[in-house]
Each structure stands twice: as C-alpha cells, then as structure tokens.
C-alpha cells in the first residue's frame, strides 16, 4: 500500500493500569490526505485534587452496588484523567467533525463471556486469562475482596474495570452511548460500528496478542499490516501534555528516549526483511514507558482496521459476535 492510499483519520490507543501514576497512557496516530502519519504520546496519571483520594488497598477500589463496580474515588480519578488529557480532547474534537474515521482502542475493558463458554483473550500470551461471564467475574470480586487478596484483584480484575469505565465514559463523550446510568450498554454494543471508514468506532485491544502476531510467537504480519507498521514507526513522533497542580502529563525525557530506542529496533527489524519483527514485543519488567508502548500497539490495531488490514479475534472467530470485539492486525501463520 502506497502512502497516498492511506485512509486519513485519527486513532487513539489507551493502555490501562490501576496505579494513580499510570492509570492511563495515550498514543494518537493520525494520517493526512497525503498519506503522511504522525504519532503523539501522553501520560495519564491522576492529577489534581483527585490524586489524594486515590485508594491503595484493592478493596477500596470496589463498590459493588455502583455501576461498573468501582468506588467513587476511582471513578472520579479515571474521569479526571480523561478530562485533562490533551490527546483525548484532540480525538473528541476530530470525532465531532464526523468527516473522517476516529478509532479508539482500549487495552482490555471487560467484555464478559456469554453463559456456557469463555471468551478467548490475549490468545497468544502465556499469562493470559480467559474472560469470565459477568456472574463468575462478580463472584471472584466478592471472594477475593472477602479474603483481602489484593494480588489477583489488581492483576486480573480491577484494571479491567478501569478499562470498562474508560470505554463507557468516552462512548458517552463521543455520542456513541448514553452517559453513566443504571444500565451501561454491553461492550459488544459499543464495539460494533457500521463503517470504520467514517466517524467514530471503539474496540478492545490486547497488545500481547498484537506483539505475538508481529514477532513470530503466534504468526507474522501480512504484507499490508507490515506496511502499516512501517508507516507508523517511520512517522514523526511527538510528546504532548499539560500541567495540573505542578504535575505534567508530558512523557519524561527518559521515557521518550526509551521509546525512541524501541522504535529504532523495530525499524531495524523491518529493514532486515525478516518475516518476524522481534522488537515488536512486550517490554519486560513493565517500566513506566512500556505503558506508552502498549498504548501505541492499541492505536495501531485501530489504524489497521481503517486501512483494511485488521481482523476480529473472538474465541477463534473473525466476526464481532458475542461480548466485545478484540481487533488485531492481519497476520499469517
């Protein structure tokens, strides 16, 4: 695919965590009418007055009688990170024009499995966990909270609920769903769009799956997906943000440096002509800049979908059936 053939638009990727310093991280890919792409990164820590009330114990994150099962301090903190994000505001502004695709891909919001089967999530990742039904998910929340067992709550449940909050908040702000209420629409409803080439669309994204489809663990990228990766990592990379109460959302100089090194490694792999792209991978030991790298992986799959080189991955099916829609770059085994 030549650069002039690239669909114009804006694609926002959001990586999700559960710590106030890294609750969200953002990457925005844009492409203009000439086929030139650019990438912008931003951190999404909880800043301002909401920061002091962000809980520490897992049980304090939860309010099982509330919509979305998150406590009020967490809801306020997540919403404030979205309110203050320069890239979220940029994406919403472009979405309001309605003249170009505006894709949004979020790392692991909780699309629950249908009764009787479990959804395949992060199919290629050795540490992945099958998605539970809504009833089983809630039962485990109750069990681990009663046991005061914070580890599984943080690792497998709370960060998914934060992703769910982000998806529903941005769906409401983009006019794709009603605001917070007693009955949120299912992730499957939010993830189905009649035409991703115009207007806004939302997706689930699993960076581990994307990496596995690029670096040979699961597959290798098809030529058109590979060309889109080359376009993104060859693009102009920038870093943006703002200051709230003395805390900046601009990625640190160290994070910018490490992202630059990872980018050069991917470019070298692509230039070498090998089928696999080993540097398109999960960053070990999860340093802070790795969340920005994962947010780029999220944006990348939404970008690929608008370019016609992405597929749905849902329990082995290539259609957005059931609860949620996981999207991935097209690859071949």
CORUR-V961608 format. One record per residue. N is the residue number from 1. RES is the residue in one letter. PHI is phi in radians with two decimals (999 if undefined). Layout:
((N	RES	PHI) (N	RES	PHI))
//
This chain:
((1	X	999) (2	X	-1.35) (3	X	-1.08) (4	X	-1.17) (5	X	-1.57) (6	X	-1.19) (7	X	-1.17) (8	X	-1.25) (9	X	2.66) (10	X	-2.31) (11	X	-2.33) (12	X	-1.81) (13	X	-1.92) (14	X	-2.24) (15	X	-1.63) (16	X	-2.09) (17	X	-2.34) (18	X	-2.27) (19	X	-1.70) (20	X	-1.11) (21	X	-1.44) (22	X	-2.55) (23	X	-1.17) (24	X	-2.49) (25	X	-2.44) (26	X	-2.21) (27	X	-2.42) (28	X	-2.09) (29	X	-1.72) (30	X	-2.28) (31	X	-2.42) (32	X	-1.71) (33	X	-1.12) (34	X	-1.52) (35	X	1.47) (36	X	-1.55) (37	X	-1.83) (38	X	-2.47) (39	X	-2.29) (40	X	-2.27) (41	X	-1.99) (42	X	-2.67) (43	X	-1.48) (44	X	-2.27) (45	X	-1.22) (46	X	-1.33) (47	X	-2.21) (48	X	1.38) (49	X	-1.09) (50	X	-1.20) (51	X	-1.11) (52	X	-1.15) (53	X	-1.68) (54	X	-1.16) (55	X	-1.31) (56	X	-1.84) (57	X	-1.29) (58	X	-1.02) (59	X	-1.08) (60	X	-1.38) (61	X	-1.38) (62	X	-1.88) (63	X	-2.51) (64	X	-1.21) (65	X	-1.51) (66	X	-1.63) (67	X	-1.07) (68	X	1.49) (69	X	1.15) (70	X	-1.80) (71	X	-1.25) (72	X	-1.06) (73	X	-1.08) (74	X	-1.24) (75	X	-1.03) (76	X	-1.13) (77	X	-1.14) (78	X	-1.09) (79	X	-1.08) (80	X	-1.18) (81	X	-1.12) (82	X	-1.24) (83	X	-1.00) (84	X	-1.71) (85	X	-1.39) (86	X	-1.12) (87	X	-1.30) (88	X	-1.09) (89	X	-1.12) (90	X	-1.14) (91	X	-1.13) (92	X	-1.12) (93	X	-1.13) (94	X	-1.19) (95	X	-1.10) (96	X	-1.14) (97	X	-1.26) (98	X	1.17) (99	X	-1.92) (100	X	-2.67) (101	X	-1.15) (102	X	-2.30) (103	X	-1.57) (104	X	-2.32) (105	X	-2.20) (106	X	-2.05) (107	X	-1.21) (108	X	1.06) (109	X	-1.17) (110	X	-1.60) (111	X	-1.45) (112	X	-1.33) (113	X	-1.25) (114	X	-1.30) (115	X	-1.04) (116	X	1.68) (117	X	-2.69) (118	X	-2.00) (119	X	-1.26) (120	X	-1.43) (121	X	-2.10) (122	X	0.79) (123	X	-0.95) (124	X	-1.64) (125	X	-1.51) (126	X	-1.10) (127	X	-1.76) (128	X	-1.26) (129	X	-2.20) (130	X	-1.08) (131	X	-1.31) (132	X	-1.44) (133	X	-1.20) (134	X	-1.03) (135	X	-1.16) (136	X	-1.19) (137	X	-1.04) (138	X	-1.13) (139	X	-1.07) (140	X	-1.22) (141	X	-0.99) (142	X	-1.11) (143	X	-1.08) (144	X	-1.20) (145	X	-1.18) (146	X	-1.12) (147	X	-1.40) (148	X	0.95) (149	X	-1.74) (150	X	-1.21) (151	X	-1.01) (152	X	-1.17) (153	X	-1.07) (154	X	-1.25) (155	X	-1.28) (156	X	-2.18) (157	X	-2.25) (158	X	-1.10) (159	X	-1.16) (160	X	-1.20) (161	X	-1.18) (162	X	-1.09) (163	X	-1.06) (164	X	-1.11) (165	X	-1.06) (166	X	-1.07) (167	X	-1.08) (168	X	-1.23) (169	X	-1.09) (170	X	-1.27) (171	X	-1.07) (172	X	-1.17) (173	X	-1.19) (174	X	-1.57) (175	X	1.35) (176	X	-1.71) (177	X	-2.77) (178	X	-1.27) (179	X	-1.09) (180	X	-0.77) (181	X	-2.69) (182	X	-1.23) (183	X	-2.29) (184	X	-1.21) (185	X	-1.16) (186	X	-1.14) (187	X	-1.00) (188	X	-1.07) (189	X	-1.20) (190	X	-1.23) (191	X	-1.61) (192	X	-1.85) (193	X	-2.23) (194	X	-1.19) (195	X	-2.77) (196	X	-1.37) (197	X	-1.57) (198	X	-2.46) (199	X	1.38) (200	X	-1.61) (201	X	-2.56) (202	X	-2.17) (203	X	-2.50) (204	X	-1.51) (205	X	-2.38) (206	X	-2.13) (207	X	-0.92) (208	X	-1.04) (209	X	-1.19) (210	X	-1.07) (211	X	-1.08) (212	X	-1.12) (213	X	-1.40) (214	X	-1.80) (215	X	-1.82) (216	X	1.59) (217	X	-1.19) (218	X	-1.91) (219	X	-2.90) (220	X	-2.27) (221	X	-1.21) (222	X	-1.18) (223	X	-0.98) (224	X	-1.24) (225	X	-1.15) (226	X	-1.09) (227	X	-1.11) (228	X	-1.21) (229	X	-1.11) (230	X	-1.06) (231	X	-1.09) (232	X	-1.21) (233	X	-1.36) (234	X	-1.56) (235	X	-1.24) (236	X	-1.26) (237	X	-1.82) (238	X	-2.30) (239	X	-2.39) (240	X	-2.35) (241	X	2.77) (242	X	-2.66) (243	X	-1.98) (244	X	-2.29) (245	X	0.93) (246	X	1.42) (247	X	-1.94) (248	X	-1.71) (249	X	-1.70) (250	X	-1.25) (251	X	-0.97) (252	X	-1.14) (253	X	-1.02) (254	X	-1.12) (255	X	-1.10) (256	X	-1.07) (257	X	-1.11) (258	X	-1.16) (259	X	-1.07) (260	X	-1.09) (261	X	-1.13) (262	X	-1.15) (263	X	-1.05) (264	X	-1.10) (265	X	-1.14) (266	X	-1.15) (267	X	-1.04) (268	X	-1.14) (269	X	-1.10) (270	X	-1.14) (271	X	-1.17) (272	X	-1.22) (273	X	1.42) (274	X	-1.23) (275	X	-1.14) (276	X	-1.46) (277	X	-2.11) (278	X	-1.01) (279	X	-1.34) (280	X	-1.46) (281	X	-2.61) (282	X	-1.23) (283	X	-1.42) (284	X	-1.22) (285	X	1.15) (286	X	0.91) (287	X	-1.16) (288	X	-1.06) (289	X	-1.22) (290	X	-1.12) (291	X	-1.19) (292	X	-1.18) (293	X	-1.09) (294	X	-1.14) (295	X	-1.14) (296	X	-1.15) (297	X	-1.05) (298	X	-1.15) (299	X	-1.06) (300	X	-1.05) (301	X	-1.22) (302	X	-1.16) (303	X	-1.04) (304	X	-1.05) (305	X	-1.10) (306	X	-1.15) (307	X	-1.53) (308	X	1.40) (309	X	-2.28) (310	X	-2.35) (311	X	-2.41) (312	X	-1.49) (313	X	-2.21) (314	X	-2.59) (315	X	0.92) (316	X	1.52) (317	X	-1.67) (318	X	-1.82) (319	X	-2.25) (320	X	-1.37) (321	X	-1.63) (322	X	1.35) (323	X	-1.63) (324	X	1.59) (325	X	-2.53) (326	X	-1.60) (327	X	-1.95) (328	X	-2.56) (329	X	-1.15) (330	X	-1.14) (331	X	-2.41) (332	X	-2.24) (333	X	-1.23))
//
